[in-house]
């Protein structure tokens, strides 16, 4: 069995897919971060838009022609963002390939909980070649 795209030692159908098909809600900011990363991998645009804070969410997100190959996710640290918190940050590195070149997206993402649902707000990003 292959690990989930988010890097956890579970199959996608037992890990991030239940969030994508809305049968589960992310209980922490880290879980939402991981499920959003997996959503980029499988190009699940509806999930990405639904889990974005309305004040920062783009009007649309088109990944149909996106040639990015997401390779792996590394969670560096989480600050707050647990079940009892109303906000939190997740620092991560996402490794990917585009047009034959390897890159690392290093981001500190901000999340908030709105009526019991974690949402991605935005992030400070830095992209570098690997």
N, CA, C and O atoms as a GROMACS GRO file, in nm:
protein
  520
    1UNK      N    1   0.084  -0.118   0.000
    1UNK     CA    2   0.000   0.000   0.000
    1UNK      C    3   0.088   0.124   0.000
    1UNK      O    4   0.182   0.134   0.079
    2UNK      N    5   0.059   0.218  -0.088
    2UNK     CA    6   0.135   0.342  -0.097
    2UNK      C    7   0.087   0.441   0.009
    2UNK      O    8  -0.031   0.442   0.046
    3UNK      N    9   0.178   0.523   0.058
    3UNK     CA   10   0.142   0.626   0.154
    3UNK      C   11   0.055   0.731   0.088
    3UNK      O   12   0.057   0.747  -0.035
    4UNK      N   13  -0.020   0.802   0.168
    4UNK     CA   14  -0.102   0.912   0.118
    4UNK      C   15  -0.009   1.021   0.062
    4UNK      O   16   0.107   1.031   0.101
    5UNK      N   17  -0.063   1.100  -0.028
    5UNK     CA   18   0.016   1.210  -0.087
    5UNK      C   19   0.069   1.304   0.019
    5UNK      O   20   0.175   1.364   0.001
    6UNK      N   21  -0.003   1.319   0.129
    6UNK     CA   22   0.036   1.413   0.234
    6UNK      C   23   0.154   1.365   0.317
    6UNK      O   24   0.207   1.439   0.400
    7UNK      N   25   0.197   1.240   0.295
    7UNK     CA   26   0.314   1.188   0.364
    7UNK      C   27   0.285   1.098   0.482
    7UNK      O   28   0.377   1.038   0.537
    8UNK      N   29   0.160   1.087   0.522
    8UNK     CA   30   0.127   0.996   0.632
    8UNK      C   31   0.126   0.852   0.582
    8UNK      O   32   0.102   0.826   0.464
    9UNK      N   33   0.151   0.762   0.672
    9UNK     CA   34   0.162   0.620   0.637
    9UNK      C   35   0.025   0.553   0.628
    9UNK      O   36   0.004   0.445   0.684
   10UNK      N   37  -0.067   0.616   0.558
   10UNK     CA   38  -0.201   0.563   0.534
   10UNK      C   39  -0.229   0.572   0.385
   10UNK      O   40  -0.171   0.654   0.315
   11UNK      N   41  -0.318   0.488   0.337
   11UNK     CA   42  -0.360   0.496   0.198
   11UNK      C   43  -0.447   0.621   0.181
   11UNK      O   44  -0.518   0.660   0.273
   12UNK      N   45  -0.441   0.683   0.065
   12UNK     CA   46  -0.519   0.804   0.036
   12UNK      C   47  -0.667   0.786   0.075
   12UNK      O   48  -0.726   0.878   0.132
   13UNK      N   49  -0.726   0.672   0.045
   13UNK     CA   50  -0.868   0.648   0.075
   13UNK      C   51  -0.898   0.648   0.225
   13UNK      O   52  -1.012   0.670   0.265
   14UNK      N   53  -0.796   0.624   0.307
   14UNK     CA   54  -0.813   0.624   0.453
   14UNK      C   55  -0.756   0.750   0.518
   14UNK      O   56  -0.767   0.767   0.639
   15UNK      N   57  -0.697   0.837   0.439
   15UNK     CA   58  -0.630   0.954   0.494
   15UNK      C   59  -0.699   1.083   0.446
   15UNK      O   60  -0.786   1.135   0.515
   16UNK      N   61  -0.661   1.134   0.331
   16UNK     CA   62  -0.711   1.263   0.284
   16UNK      C   63  -0.840   1.256   0.203
   16UNK      O   64  -0.916   1.352   0.199
   17UNK      N   65  -0.866   1.143   0.139
   17UNK     CA   66  -0.987   1.135   0.056
   17UNK      C   67  -1.116   1.161   0.133
   17UNK      O   68  -1.205   1.228   0.080
   18UNK      N   69  -1.132   1.111   0.257
   18UNK     CA   70  -1.255   1.142   0.330
   18UNK      C   71  -1.278   1.293   0.352
   18UNK      O   72  -1.392   1.337   0.361
   19UNK      N   73  -1.170   1.369   0.361
   19UNK     CA   74  -1.185   1.515   0.370
   19UNK      C   75  -1.228   1.571   0.235
   19UNK      O   76  -1.313   1.660   0.228
   20UNK      N   77  -1.170   1.519   0.130
   20UNK     CA   78  -1.201   1.567  -0.005
   20UNK      C   79  -1.346   1.539  -0.042
   20UNK      O   80  -1.409   1.620  -0.111
   21UNK      N   81  -1.399   1.427   0.001
   21UNK     CA   82  -1.539   1.396  -0.033
   21UNK      C   83  -1.635   1.441   0.077
   21UNK      O   84  -1.752   1.402   0.078
   22UNK      N   85  -1.586   1.521   0.169
   22UNK     CA   86  -1.661   1.585   0.278
   22UNK      C   87  -1.727   1.488   0.376
   22UNK      O   88  -1.823   1.525   0.444
   23UNK      N   89  -1.679   1.365   0.383
   23UNK     CA   90  -1.732   1.275   0.485
   23UNK      C   91  -1.663   1.297   0.620
   23UNK      O   92  -1.707   1.244   0.722
   24UNK      N   93  -1.554   1.376   0.620
   24UNK     CA   94  -1.484   1.413   0.743
   24UNK      C   95  -1.445   1.560   0.737
   24UNK      O   96  -1.421   1.614   0.630
   25UNK      N   97  -1.440   1.624   0.854
   25UNK     CA   98  -1.388   1.760   0.866
   25UNK      C   99  -1.253   1.757   0.935
   25UNK      O  100  -1.233   1.681   1.030
   26UNK      N  101  -1.160   1.837   0.888
   26UNK     CA  102  -1.028   1.845   0.950
   26UNK      C  103  -1.043   1.899   1.092
   26UNK      O  104  -1.106   2.003   1.114
   27UNK      N  105  -0.984   1.829   1.188
   27UNK     CA  106  -0.994   1.868   1.329
   27UNK      C  107  -0.882   1.962   1.372
   27UNK      O  108  -0.892   2.024   1.478
   28UNK      N  109  -0.776   1.973   1.291
   28UNK     CA  110  -0.664   2.061   1.324
   28UNK      C  111  -0.618   2.133   1.197
   28UNK      O  112  -0.650   2.093   1.086
   29UNK      N  113  -0.542   2.240   1.217
   29UNK     CA  114  -0.486   2.312   1.104
   29UNK      C  115  -0.389   2.224   1.024
   29UNK      O  116  -0.385   2.232   0.902
   30UNK      N  117  -0.312   2.141   1.094
   30UNK     CA  118  -0.219   2.052   1.023
   30UNK      C  119  -0.292   1.952   0.935
   30UNK      O  120  -0.251   1.928   0.821
   31UNK      N  121  -0.400   1.896   0.985
   31UNK     CA  122  -0.477   1.801   0.904
   31UNK      C  123  -0.533   1.872   0.782
   31UNK      O  124  -0.532   1.817   0.672
   32UNK      N  125  -0.582   1.994   0.800
   32UNK     CA  126  -0.632   2.069   0.684
   32UNK      C  127  -0.518   2.098   0.586
   32UNK      O  128  -0.537   2.086   0.465
   33UNK      N  129  -0.402   2.134   0.638
   33UNK     CA  130  -0.286   2.160   0.550
   33UNK      C  131  -0.252   2.036   0.469
   33UNK      O  132  -0.233   2.045   0.348
   34UNK      N  133  -0.246   1.923   0.534
   34UNK     CA  134  -0.213   1.798   0.464
   34UNK      C  135  -0.319   1.764   0.358
   34UNK      O  136  -0.286   1.724   0.247
   35UNK      N  137  -0.445   1.780   0.394
   35UNK     CA  138  -0.551   1.748   0.298
   35UNK      C  139  -0.552   1.846   0.181
   35UNK      O  140  -0.586   1.808   0.069
   36UNK      N  141  -0.517   1.970   0.206
   36UNK     CA  142  -0.510   2.068   0.096
   36UNK      C  143  -0.392   2.036   0.003
   36UNK      O  144  -0.403   2.050  -0.118
   37UNK      N  145  -0.279   1.995   0.061
   37UNK     CA  146  -0.166   1.953  -0.023
   37UNK      C  147  -0.210   1.838  -0.114
   37UNK      O  148  -0.187   1.840  -0.234
   38UNK      N  149  -0.274   1.737  -0.055
   38UNK     CA  150  -0.322   1.623  -0.134
   38UNK      C  151  -0.422   1.669  -0.240
   38UNK      O  152  -0.426   1.613  -0.350
   39UNK      N  153  -0.503   1.768  -0.208
   39UNK     CA  154  -0.600   1.820  -0.305
   39UNK      C  155  -0.528   1.884  -0.424
   39UNK      O  156  -0.575   1.874  -0.537
   40UNK      N  157  -0.416   1.949  -0.399
   40UNK     CA  158  -0.336   2.002  -0.511
   40UNK      C  159  -0.282   1.888  -0.596
   40UNK      O  160  -0.280   1.896  -0.719
   41UNK      N  161  -0.238   1.781  -0.531
   41UNK     CA  162  -0.185   1.666  -0.604
   41UNK      C  163  -0.290   1.607  -0.697
   41UNK      O  164  -0.262   1.580  -0.814
   42UNK      N  165  -0.411   1.586  -0.645
   42UNK     CA  166  -0.518   1.522  -0.724
   42UNK      C  167  -0.604   1.625  -0.798
   42UNK      O  168  -0.702   1.589  -0.865
   43UNK      N  169  -0.569   1.752  -0.786
   43UNK     CA  170  -0.638   1.863  -0.855
   43UNK      C  171  -0.785   1.871  -0.818
   43UNK      O  172  -0.872   1.882  -0.905
   44UNK      N  173  -0.811   1.865  -0.690
   44UNK     CA  174  -0.948   1.873  -0.637
   44UNK      C  175  -0.978   2.020  -0.605
   44UNK      O  176  -0.972   2.062  -0.490
   45UNK      N  177  -1.010   2.096  -0.708
   45UNK     CA  178  -1.030   2.240  -0.699
   45UNK      C  179  -1.144   2.276  -0.604
   45UNK      O  180  -1.132   2.370  -0.526
   46UNK      N  181  -1.255   2.202  -0.611
   46UNK     CA  182  -1.370   2.234  -0.526
   46UNK      C  183  -1.333   2.230  -0.377
   46UNK      O  184  -1.375   2.315  -0.300
   47UNK      N  185  -1.253   2.130  -0.339
   47UNK     CA  186  -1.211   2.119  -0.199
   47UNK      C  187  -1.121   2.236  -0.161
   47UNK      O  188  -1.136   2.294  -0.053
   48UNK      N  189  -1.028   2.270  -0.248
   48UNK     CA  190  -0.938   2.381  -0.220
   48UNK      C  191  -1.016   2.511  -0.199
   48UNK      O  192  -0.989   2.585  -0.104
   49UNK      N  193  -1.110   2.539  -0.286
   49UNK     CA  194  -1.190   2.662  -0.273
   49UNK      C  195  -1.278   2.658  -0.149
   49UNK      O  196  -1.294   2.760  -0.081
   50UNK      N  197  -1.335   2.543  -0.119
   50UNK     CA  198  -1.424   2.530  -0.003
   50UNK      C  199  -1.350   2.546   0.130
   50UNK      O  200  -1.412   2.583   0.230
   51UNK      N  201  -1.221   2.518   0.132
   51UNK     CA  202  -1.144   2.525   0.257
   51UNK      C  203  -1.059   2.652   0.265
   51UNK      O  204  -0.971   2.662   0.350
   52UNK      N  205  -1.085   2.747   0.178
   52UNK     CA  206  -1.015   2.876   0.176
   52UNK      C  207  -1.104   2.978   0.245
   52UNK      O  208  -1.224   2.982   0.218
   53UNK      N  209  -1.049   3.060   0.332
   53UNK     CA  210  -1.125   3.167   0.396
   53UNK      C  211  -1.182   3.258   0.287
   53UNK      O  212  -1.111   3.298   0.195
   54UNK      N  213  -1.310   3.292   0.299
   54UNK     CA  214  -1.380   3.370   0.196
   54UNK      C  215  -1.315   3.505   0.168
   54UNK      O  216  -1.324   3.557   0.057
   55UNK      N  217  -1.249   3.563   0.268
   55UNK     CA  218  -1.188   3.695   0.249
   55UNK      C  219  -1.061   3.689   0.166
   55UNK      O  220  -1.016   3.792   0.114
   56UNK      N  221  -1.002   3.572   0.151
   56UNK     CA  222  -0.876   3.556   0.077
   56UNK      C  223  -0.888   3.462  -0.042
   56UNK      O  224  -0.794   3.451  -0.122
   57UNK      N  225  -1.000   3.395  -0.056
   57UNK     CA  226  -1.018   3.294  -0.159
   57UNK      C  227  -1.023   3.357  -0.299
   57UNK      O  228  -1.093   3.456  -0.319
   58UNK      N  229  -0.950   3.300  -0.394
   58UNK     CA  230  -0.958   3.352  -0.531
   58UNK      C  231  -1.097   3.324  -0.590
   58UNK      O  232  -1.166   3.232  -0.547
   59UNK      N  233  -1.134   3.403  -0.689
   59UNK     CA  234  -1.265   3.384  -0.753
   59UNK      C  235  -1.274   3.248  -0.821
   59UNK      O  236  -1.380   3.186  -0.822
   60UNK      N  237  -1.162   3.203  -0.876
   60UNK     CA  238  -1.158   3.070  -0.937
   60UNK      C  239  -1.016   3.018  -0.929
   60UNK      O  240  -0.922   3.093  -0.905
   61UNK      N  241  -1.004   2.890  -0.949
   61UNK     CA  242  -0.875   2.823  -0.944
   61UNK      C  243  -0.876   2.716  -1.051
   61UNK      O  244  -0.951   2.619  -1.042
   62UNK      N  245  -0.794   2.734  -1.152
   62UNK     CA  246  -0.792   2.640  -1.264
   62UNK      C  247  -0.662   2.561  -1.260
   62UNK      O  248  -0.554   2.616  -1.284
   63UNK      N  249  -0.672   2.433  -1.230
   63UNK     CA  250  -0.555   2.347  -1.226
   63UNK      C  251  -0.552   2.248  -1.344
   63UNK      O  252  -0.465   2.162  -1.351
   64UNK      N  253  -0.648   2.261  -1.435
   64UNK     CA  254  -0.660   2.162  -1.542
   64UNK      C  255  -0.538   2.159  -1.634
   64UNK      O  256  -0.503   2.052  -1.685
   65UNK      N  257  -0.471   2.271  -1.654
   65UNK     CA  258  -0.352   2.274  -1.740
   65UNK      C  259  -0.223   2.283  -1.659
   65UNK      O  260  -0.115   2.301  -1.716
   66UNK      N  261  -0.234   2.269  -1.528
   66UNK     CA  262  -0.117   2.278  -1.440
   66UNK      C  263  -0.029   2.154  -1.458
   66UNK      O  264  -0.076   2.041  -1.446
   67UNK      N  265   0.098   2.176  -1.487
   67UNK     CA  266   0.192   2.066  -1.511
   67UNK      C  267   0.278   2.034  -1.388
   67UNK      O  268   0.372   1.955  -1.396
   68UNK      N  269   0.246   2.096  -1.276
   68UNK     CA  270   0.321   2.072  -1.154
   68UNK      C  271   0.306   1.927  -1.109
   68UNK      O  272   0.196   1.873  -1.105
   69UNK      N  273   0.420   1.865  -1.077
   69UNK     CA  274   0.420   1.730  -1.020
   69UNK      C  275   0.464   1.744  -0.874
   69UNK      O  276   0.581   1.771  -0.846
   70UNK      N  277   0.369   1.727  -0.784
   70UNK     CA  278   0.399   1.738  -0.642
   70UNK      C  279   0.468   1.611  -0.595
   70UNK      O  280   0.418   1.501  -0.618
   71UNK      N  281   0.583   1.626  -0.530
   71UNK     CA  282   0.666   1.512  -0.493
   71UNK      C  283   0.652   1.469  -0.348
   71UNK      O  284   0.642   1.350  -0.318
   72UNK      N  285   0.651   1.566  -0.258
   72UNK     CA  286   0.635   1.530  -0.116
   72UNK      C  287   0.613   1.654  -0.032
   72UNK      O  288   0.647   1.766  -0.071
   73UNK      N  289   0.557   1.630   0.085
   73UNK     CA  290   0.527   1.736   0.181
   73UNK      C  291   0.607   1.711   0.308
   73UNK      O  292   0.614   1.598   0.357
   74UNK      N  293   0.665   1.815   0.359
   74UNK     CA  294   0.738   1.807   0.487
   74UNK      C  295   0.682   1.913   0.582
   74UNK      O  296   0.694   2.033   0.556
   75UNK      N  297   0.620   1.870   0.689
   75UNK     CA  298   0.570   1.962   0.790
   75UNK      C  299   0.687   1.996   0.882
   75UNK      O  300   0.749   1.907   0.940
   76UNK      N  301   0.716   2.123   0.896
   76UNK     CA  302   0.828   2.167   0.979
   76UNK      C  303   0.782   2.194   1.122
   76UNK      O  304   0.843   2.146   1.217
   77UNK      N  305   0.676   2.270   1.136
   77UNK     CA  306   0.624   2.294   1.270
   77UNK      C  307   0.483   2.350   1.261
   77UNK      O  308   0.442   2.410   1.161
   78UNK      N  309   0.410   2.330   1.369
   78UNK     CA  310   0.275   2.383   1.383
   78UNK      C  311   0.272   2.468   1.509
   78UNK      O  312   0.331   2.432   1.611
   79UNK      N  313   0.206   2.580   1.502
   79UNK     CA  314   0.187   2.665   1.619
   79UNK      C  315   0.038   2.682   1.639
   79UNK      O  316  -0.033   2.732   1.552
   80UNK      N  317  -0.008   2.639   1.753
   80UNK     CA  318  -0.152   2.634   1.783
   80UNK      C  319  -0.220   2.550   1.677
   80UNK      O  320  -0.162   2.451   1.631
   81UNK      N  321  -0.340   2.586   1.636
   81UNK     CA  322  -0.409   2.510   1.532
   81UNK      C  323  -0.464   2.375   1.574
   81UNK      O  324  -0.500   2.293   1.490
   82UNK      N  325  -0.469   2.352   1.704
   82UNK     CA  326  -0.526   2.225   1.752
   82UNK      C  327  -0.677   2.238   1.769
   82UNK      O  328  -0.734   2.345   1.746
   83UNK      N  329  -0.740   2.130   1.808
   83UNK     CA  330  -0.886   2.127   1.820
   83UNK      C  331  -0.941   2.237   1.911
   83UNK      O  332  -1.049   2.290   1.885
   84UNK      N  333  -0.867   2.272   2.016
   84UNK     CA  334  -0.916   2.372   2.112
   84UNK      C  335  -0.883   2.516   2.071
   84UNK      O  336  -0.929   2.609   2.137
   85UNK      N  337  -0.806   2.535   1.965
   85UNK     CA  338  -0.766   2.669   1.920
   85UNK      C  339  -0.862   2.723   1.814
   85UNK      O  340  -0.936   2.648   1.751
   86UNK      N  341  -0.857   2.855   1.795
   86UNK     CA  342  -0.939   2.917   1.690
   86UNK      C  343  -0.853   2.965   1.574
   86UNK      O  344  -0.905   3.009   1.472
   87UNK      N  345  -0.721   2.957   1.591
   87UNK     CA  346  -0.630   2.995   1.483
   87UNK      C  347  -0.499   2.919   1.500
   87UNK      O  348  -0.472   2.861   1.605
   88UNK      N  349  -0.419   2.920   1.394
   88UNK     CA  350  -0.291   2.852   1.402
   88UNK      C  351  -0.210   2.872   1.276
   88UNK      O  352  -0.260   2.924   1.176
   89UNK      N  353  -0.085   2.831   1.282
   89UNK     CA  354   0.002   2.837   1.165
   89UNK      C  355   0.067   2.700   1.145
   89UNK      O  356   0.090   2.625   1.240
   90UNK      N  357   0.096   2.671   1.019
   90UNK     CA  358   0.167   2.549   0.983
   90UNK      C  359   0.279   2.589   0.889
   90UNK      O  360   0.256   2.648   0.783
   91UNK      N  361   0.401   2.557   0.929
   91UNK     CA  362   0.517   2.581   0.842
   91UNK      C  363   0.549   2.450   0.772
   91UNK      O  364   0.558   2.344   0.835
   92UNK      N  365   0.565   2.457   0.640
   92UNK     CA  366   0.590   2.336   0.563
   92UNK      C  367   0.678   2.365   0.443
   92UNK      O  368   0.698   2.480   0.403
   93UNK      N  369   0.730   2.257   0.387
   93UNK     CA  370   0.798   2.261   0.258
   93UNK      C  371   0.729   2.161   0.167
   93UNK      O  372   0.707   2.045   0.203
   94UNK      N  373   0.695   2.207   0.048
   94UNK     CA  374   0.635   2.120  -0.053
   94UNK      C  375   0.734   2.111  -0.169
   94UNK      O  376   0.771   2.212  -0.228
   95UNK      N  377   0.775   1.991  -0.199
   95UNK     CA  378   0.873   1.966  -0.304
   95UNK      C  379   0.797   1.931  -0.432
   95UNK      O  380   0.704   1.850  -0.430
   96UNK      N  381   0.838   1.992  -0.542
   96UNK     CA  382   0.767   1.967  -0.667
   96UNK      C  383   0.859   1.981  -0.787
   96UNK      O  384   0.970   2.034  -0.778
   97UNK      N  385   0.808   1.934  -0.899
   97UNK     CA  386   0.881   1.940  -1.026
   97UNK      C  387   0.792   2.011  -1.127
   97UNK      O  388   0.672   1.988  -1.134
   98UNK      N  389   0.855   2.099  -1.205
   98UNK     CA  390   0.784   2.171  -1.309
   98UNK      C  391   0.879   2.193  -1.425
   98UNK      O  392   0.989   2.247  -1.408
   99UNK      N  393   0.836   2.150  -1.542
   99UNK     CA  394   0.917   2.163  -1.663
   99UNK      C  395   1.058   2.107  -1.645
   99UNK      O  396   1.156   2.167  -1.690
  100UNK      N  397   1.068   1.993  -1.579
  100UNK     CA  398   1.195   1.925  -1.561
  100UNK      C  399   1.284   1.981  -1.451
  100UNK      O  400   1.392   1.926  -1.427
  101UNK      N  401   1.242   2.087  -1.385
  101UNK     CA  402   1.321   2.145  -1.276
  101UNK      C  403   1.255   2.112  -1.143
  101UNK      O  404   1.133   2.100  -1.133
  102UNK      N  405   1.337   2.098  -1.040
  102UNK     CA  406   1.288   2.070  -0.905
  102UNK      C  407   1.289   2.197  -0.822
  102UNK      O  408   1.384   2.276  -0.825
  103UNK      N  409   1.180   2.216  -0.745
  103UNK     CA  410   1.165   2.335  -0.662
  103UNK      C  411   1.116   2.295  -0.524
  103UNK      O  412   1.068   2.185  -0.501
  104UNK      N  413   1.132   2.391  -0.431
  104UNK     CA  414   1.078   2.376  -0.296
  104UNK      C  415   0.996   2.501  -0.266
  104UNK      O  416   1.045   2.613  -0.276
  105UNK      N  417   0.871   2.479  -0.228
  105UNK     CA  418   0.785   2.586  -0.181
  105UNK      C  419   0.789   2.581  -0.029
  105UNK      O  420   0.744   2.484   0.031
  106UNK      N  421   0.842   2.684   0.032
  106UNK     CA  422   0.851   2.693   0.178
  106UNK      C  423   0.748   2.797   0.220
  106UNK      O  424   0.755   2.913   0.180
  107UNK      N  425   0.653   2.754   0.302
  107UNK     CA  426   0.543   2.844   0.338
  107UNK      C  427   0.512   2.835   0.485
  107UNK      O  428   0.520   2.729   0.546
  108UNK      N  429   0.474   2.949   0.542
  108UNK     CA  430   0.414   2.954   0.674
  108UNK      C  431   0.269   2.996   0.650
  108UNK      O  432   0.241   3.111   0.618
  109UNK      N  433   0.178   2.899   0.665
  109UNK     CA  434   0.037   2.920   0.635
  109UNK      C  435  -0.039   2.959   0.761
  109UNK      O  436  -0.011   2.910   0.871
  110UNK      N  437  -0.136   3.048   0.741
  110UNK     CA  438  -0.224   3.089   0.851
  110UNK      C  439  -0.361   3.023   0.833
  110UNK      O  440  -0.414   3.018   0.722
  111UNK      N  441  -0.416   2.974   0.943
  111UNK     CA  442  -0.545   2.908   0.943
  111UNK      C  443  -0.632   2.966   1.053
  111UNK      O  444  -0.581   3.017   1.153
  112UNK      N  445  -0.763   2.958   1.033
  112UNK     CA  446  -0.856   2.998   1.138
  112UNK      C  447  -0.971   2.900   1.140
  112UNK      O  448  -1.002   2.835   1.040
  113UNK      N  449  -1.035   2.890   1.256
  113UNK     CA  450  -1.151   2.804   1.269
  113UNK      C  451  -1.274   2.894   1.267
  113UNK      O  452  -1.285   2.988   1.346
  114UNK      N  453  -1.366   2.863   1.177
  114UNK     CA  454  -1.489   2.939   1.163
  114UNK      C  455  -1.607   2.844   1.184
  114UNK      O  456  -1.630   2.755   1.102
  115UNK      N  457  -1.682   2.863   1.292
  115UNK     CA  458  -1.796   2.777   1.325
  115UNK      C  459  -1.757   2.629   1.323
  115UNK      O  460  -1.829   2.545   1.270
  116UNK      N  461  -1.642   2.599   1.383
  116UNK     CA  462  -1.597   2.462   1.397
  116UNK      C  463  -1.523   2.405   1.276
  116UNK      O  464  -1.481   2.289   1.279
  117UNK      N  465  -1.506   2.484   1.171
  117UNK     CA  466  -1.442   2.438   1.049
  117UNK      C  467  -1.311   2.514   1.027
  117UNK      O  468  -1.310   2.637   1.024
  118UNK      N  469  -1.201   2.439   1.011
  118UNK     CA  470  -1.072   2.502   0.983
  118UNK      C  471  -1.068   2.550   0.838
  118UNK      O  472  -1.113   2.480   0.746
  119UNK      N  473  -1.013   2.672   0.818
  119UNK     CA  474  -0.999   2.731   0.686
  119UNK      C  475  -0.858   2.785   0.668
  119UNK      O  476  -0.798   2.836   0.762
  120UNK      N  477  -0.808   2.774   0.547
  120UNK     CA  478  -0.679   2.833   0.510
  120UNK      C  479  -0.703   2.981   0.484
  120UNK      O  480  -0.796   3.017   0.412
  121UNK      N  481  -0.619   3.067   0.541
  121UNK     CA  482  -0.630   3.211   0.516
  121UNK      C  483  -0.533   3.250   0.406
  121UNK      O  484  -0.574   3.289   0.296
  122UNK      N  485  -0.404   3.239   0.436
  122UNK     CA  486  -0.300   3.275   0.340
  122UNK      C  487  -0.166   3.228   0.394
  122UNK      O  488  -0.160   3.164   0.499
  123UNK      N  489  -0.060   3.260   0.323
  123UNK     CA  490   0.071   3.218   0.370
  123UNK      C  491   0.183   3.305   0.316
  123UNK      O  492   0.171   3.366   0.210
  124UNK      N  493   0.290   3.310   0.392
  124UNK     CA  494   0.413   3.375   0.348
  124UNK      C  495   0.496   3.266   0.279
  124UNK      O  496   0.532   3.166   0.341
  125UNK      N  497   0.528   3.287   0.152
  125UNK     CA  498   0.593   3.183   0.075
  125UNK      C  499   0.729   3.226   0.022
  125UNK      O  500   0.758   3.344   0.002
  126UNK      N  501   0.810   3.125   0.000
  126UNK     CA  502   0.939   3.142  -0.066
  126UNK      C  503   0.960   3.018  -0.153
  126UNK      O  504   0.949   2.906  -0.104
  127UNK      N  505   0.990   3.040  -0.280
  127UNK     CA  506   1.016   2.928  -0.370
  127UNK      C  507   1.163   2.930  -0.406
  127UNK      O  508   1.219   3.035  -0.436
  128UNK      N  509   1.226   2.814  -0.402
  128UNK     CA  510   1.367   2.804  -0.439
  128UNK      C  511   1.388   2.680  -0.524
  128UNK      O  512   1.316   2.581  -0.512
  129UNK      N  513   1.489   2.686  -0.607
  129UNK     CA  514   1.526   2.568  -0.685
  129UNK      C  515   1.595   2.470  -0.595
  129UNK      O  516   1.664   2.508  -0.500
  130UNK      N  517   1.576   2.345  -0.626
  130UNK     CA  518   1.639   2.240  -0.544
  130UNK      C  519   1.762   2.189  -0.612
  130UNK      O  520   1.829   2.101  -0.559
   0.00000   0.00000   0.00000
